Amino acid sequence: MVDNTYLDKIGASVRHIFEVLDDGIYITDKDGKTLFVNSMYERLTGLTEGELRGKDVRYLKDSGIFDAVLNPEIVKTGKPATVVQQLKTGKRLVLRGFPVFDDDGDLVLVVTLARDITLIGQMRKQIAQQKEQISLFSRKLAHLTSQDSTDHNPDNMFFDSQVQQLVALIKRIAETDATMLLLGETGVGKDWFARLAHDSSPRRDEMFLKVDCGSISENLIESELFGYAPGAFTGATSKGKPGHFEMANRGTVFLDEIGELPLSMQAKLLRVLQDQEVVRVGASVAKKVDVRIIAATNRNLEEEVRKGNFRSDLFYRLRVAVVEIPPLRERTEMIPGLVEHFLSIYGEKYKKDIICARDAMQLLLKYRWPGNIRELENLVQSLVVTLEHSEITANDLPPSINSRHPMDCLPNVELDAKDDGKSLKEIMADLERRVIQQALDTYGSVNKASEVLKVNRTTIFRKMKQ
Ligand SMILES: Nc1ncnc2c1ncn2[C@@H]1O[C@H](COP(=O)(O)OP(=O)(O)OP(=O)(O)O)[C@@H](O)[C@H]1O
């Protein structure tokens, strides 16, 4: 089978040993001439001994049959060497070559063991993909468990006719896949409405991912939203990381406080909206994503566009379906119902039966509620927890709400002074009337109001008639 004197010396029994080995064997002389390959090598490569015998490995490399050979290096160094060889068939072999010396110490043969690592490579790839999946799922799980389940339970919500109208509007928009923009002050319920929109949409079984654009630091926001490619920066994991848009693929991304998004990120977000594509930090290729975007802000975005803080093209892209949620002070009719609602929820939770007295309710109706429903809810909860008696009275309310002096409840002068065409005198007269009215409402009599405001009763009548 082999016509070489060295191999003749090896003898037939050794050649049989080569045939039972799991590795492919490839033997060349010191000049690179192929002397022998075993059957396993033939099976691994699809090349036969007949085709290879007598051929120089350098020639086989030059003619493209091999992409790497070990022989010349081993002959040069006299040391074992290893290389990965990619065959034309797509197979990958790891080659480990060893020099063989004669009794005089001269290198006479190079024996190379070949092992198929295609499968290992494929398995590694599968393991990496599965790891990625597991990490995605664990992040989804962490996200889901971090959501306060009681927060958005419809049973915890109070529905009056206005809330119901908003719910109906949100549900109508939710059925379409349109981008939604929720406008309203802090605590009016934007978060809840965003969740409702997702739960009422065809994407309801997929992920709903809330991103608070205002609370992520500027240097992290890009990689959080868009992910990063392997080795994109020092400290980046070798596998890279998907961003929120990839994680929520097929679901909804809720961008809360979108007005806080830095300008550079606004451009990338525009690409998501326009082309449904994200480019990870450090990557050159874009990835397709299928996400519905709901954005919310308590800022006046038009104003921000005018000031150059918000891209106008993004603004127009976002305002496909705009829902404005009014502040609590503009829907005071819902305050008594909300107070009852929260008294019942927290009364049950803390095993207390508490009601709200008329004087306290009057004050709650007049208060401006800068923190809106959240502020009202927190107040009721804290009263239920702390009160020793079973009725909330004016005295139980914090000074910001229960101001004893009407001047403490001055209406918002800045806002009122915008009334076009009014002189300062007229604005001041309005203000005076409102302060007096405040005193009359709070104390319930002209006598008491005149005492507190240190004016006589006739002044009060005169000012109110003006
Ligand atoms: N109709 C309602 N009935 C009962 N609770 C409500 C209602 N609307 C809102 N809330 C409650 O008010 C609180 C604030 O709501 P939410 O977080 O949705 O407001 P937000 O507008 O998103 O505020 P921010 O802008 O600060 O994020 C929550 O605890 C929510 O459950």
The ligand as an SDF file (V2000), in Angstrom:
LIG
                    3D

 31 33  0  0  0  0  0  0  0  0999 V2000
  -58.4690   56.2090   37.3910 N   0  0  0  0  0  0  0  0  0  0  0  0
  -57.6520   55.8660   38.3820 C   0  0  0  0  0  0  0  0  0  0  0  0
  -58.1100   55.2020   39.4530 N   0  0  0  0  0  0  0  0  0  0  0  0
  -57.2980   54.8620   40.4710 C   0  0  0  0  0  0  0  0  0  0  0  0
  -55.9940   55.0980   40.4860 N   0  0  0  0  0  0  0  0  0  0  0  0
  -55.4710   55.7410   39.4300 C   0  0  0  0  0  0  0  0  0  0  0  0
  -56.2490   56.1590   38.3240 C   0  0  0  0  0  0  0  0  0  0  0  0
  -55.4410   56.7630   37.4120 N   0  0  0  0  0  0  0  0  0  0  0  0
  -54.2080   56.7320   37.9400 C   0  0  0  0  0  0  0  0  0  0  0  0
  -54.2080   56.1010   39.1290 N   0  0  0  0  0  0  0  0  0  0  0  0
  -53.0730   55.8590   40.0340 C   0  0  0  0  0  0  0  0  0  0  0  0
  -52.2730   57.0280   40.0890 O   0  0  0  0  0  0  0  0  0  0  0  0
  -50.9040   56.6590   40.2150 C   0  0  0  0  0  0  0  0  0  0  0  0
  -50.1010   57.3800   39.1630 C   0  0  0  0  0  0  0  0  0  0  0  0
  -50.4300   56.8290   37.9010 O   0  0  0  0  0  0  0  0  0  0  0  0
  -49.3330   56.6570   36.7720 P   0  0  0  0  0  0  0  0  0  0  0  0
  -48.0520   56.1610   37.3490 O   0  0  0  0  0  0  0  0  0  0  0  0
  -49.9720   55.8870   35.6800 O   0  0  0  0  0  0  0  0  0  0  0  0
  -49.1370   58.1930   36.3580 O   0  0  0  0  0  0  0  0  0  0  0  0
  -48.1600   58.8490   35.2870 P   0  0  0  0  0  0  0  0  0  0  0  0
  -48.9350   59.8790   34.5750 O   0  0  0  0  0  0  0  0  0  0  0  0
  -47.5460   57.7810   34.4730 O   0  0  0  0  0  0  0  0  0  0  0  0
  -47.0750   59.5340   36.1920 O   0  0  0  0  0  0  0  0  0  0  0  0
  -45.5360   59.8870   35.8120 P   0  0  0  0  0  0  0  0  0  0  0  0
  -45.5900   60.8790   34.6950 O   0  0  0  0  0  0  0  0  0  0  0  0
  -45.0090   60.4820   37.0860 O   0  0  0  0  0  0  0  0  0  0  0  0
  -44.9030   58.5930   35.4540 O   0  0  0  0  0  0  0  0  0  0  0  0
  -50.8250   55.1430   40.1200 C   0  0  0  0  0  0  0  0  0  0  0  0
  -50.7050   54.5850   41.3920 O   0  0  0  0  0  0  0  0  0  0  0  0
  -52.1500   54.7800   39.4700 C   0  0  0  0  0  0  0  0  0  0  0  0
  -52.5560   53.4910   39.8380 O   0  0  0  0  0  0  0  0  0  0  0  0
  1  2  1  0
  2  3  1  0
  2  7  2  0
  3  4  2  0
  4  5  1  0
  5  6  2  0
  6  7  1  0
  6 10  1  0
  7  8  1  0
  8  9  2  0
  9 10  1  0
 10 11  1  0
 11 12  1  0
 11 30  1  0
 12 13  1  0
 13 14  1  0
 13 28  1  0
 14 15  1  0
 15 16  1  0
 16 17  2  0
 16 18  1  0
 16 19  1  0
 19 20  1  0
 20 21  2  0
 20 22  1  0
 20 23  1  0
 23 24  1  0
 24 25  2  0
 24 26  1  0
 24 27  1  0
 28 29  1  0
 28 30  1  0
 30 31  1  0
M  END
$$$$
